[in-house]
Structures are given as C-alpha cells and as structure tokens.
Amino acid sequence: MTTERLIQEPEMEGKPAASLKYSLVTKCPGLSNEDTARRTGNIMDYVRTLNDDPSLFRCALIYEKKGEYHLLG
C-alpha cells in the first residue's frame, strides 16, 4: 500500500478486506482451505505484476478453518 493511501485510509489497515469491492471464491479438490488460499495468493501475486502500478491492485486472502475465518498472512 502506498504512503498516500495509508494517510487517506489508516482505519482500513485493521480490516484489510473492508475496502475491497469484489470477491473471488476458489476451491481446489483435495486441498485444504489454507492451501487453496495460498495457491490463489500465488496467482494474485502474478496478476499484480502485470499492472504498470502494482500498488493499484490489492487483495486479502481469507480462508475458513474449523468454523473460524483467518486472514492469510
């Protein structure tokens, strides 16, 4: 995240998914939710490199484990 956005949206950093406009649900048969989130993260990292300004592309990866939601970090 750029310094300018941190100044404009400091409260959003405590809730990384709160400012996102879209969601994507992924499933990989045979993999855990956490492993699926990691693979999705690898794809999102690649997509980010395709933009001229990578700071324009943001995502938060959230997965469910034992009835609780976790932010992949």
N, C-alpha and C positions, 0 to 999 in steps of 0.2 A: 504494500500500500504506500502511496506517495505521501510525503510530508504534508502536502497541501490537503489531501483527503483526511489525514489524521487530525489536522487542525479543524476542518469543517465538520467531521463526524466522529469526535472522540468517544461518544457514548456507544457507537456501533461496535467497537472492538470487543466489548464484553459479550456481545451477541453477534458472532460473525455471520450467521445465516439470516439475521433480521433484515438486512438491507438488500438481499438478493431478490431478483424479480422472477426467476424461473427455477423449476426443479426438474431433476432427472432421476428416475428410478432405474437402478440397474440390478440385474440378477445374473449370477453365474452358477448354473447347476453344479453341485459337488463342492462348492467353495463356501466358506463361512461368510457372514455379512462383512466382517472386518477385512477379510482377504479381497472380497469383491470391491469394497471401498478403496482399498489400496490400488487395485488394478485400475479402477475408474480414475483415481488420482493420477496415475501414470499417464493416462490418456489426456486428462485435463492439463497436465504439465506440458505435454506436447502441443496441444491446441494453443496454449498460452504463447508458445514460441513462434507461432505463425502470425501473430499480430505485430504490427510495427511498434506499438507501445504496449508491452506486456502488462503494465500496471492497469490497463483498461479492463482486463479480464480477471474476475475474482470468482472464487468458488469456496464452498465449505462442504466437507465430506462428513456426513453423519450416518452412523450405522446403528442398528439395534442389536443388543446382546443381553440375553436373559431378562427381557422386558424393559431394559433401560436404553436410552439413546446416548451415544457417545460421539464426540467430535474427534475425527481422525486428526492427529497432530503430528 
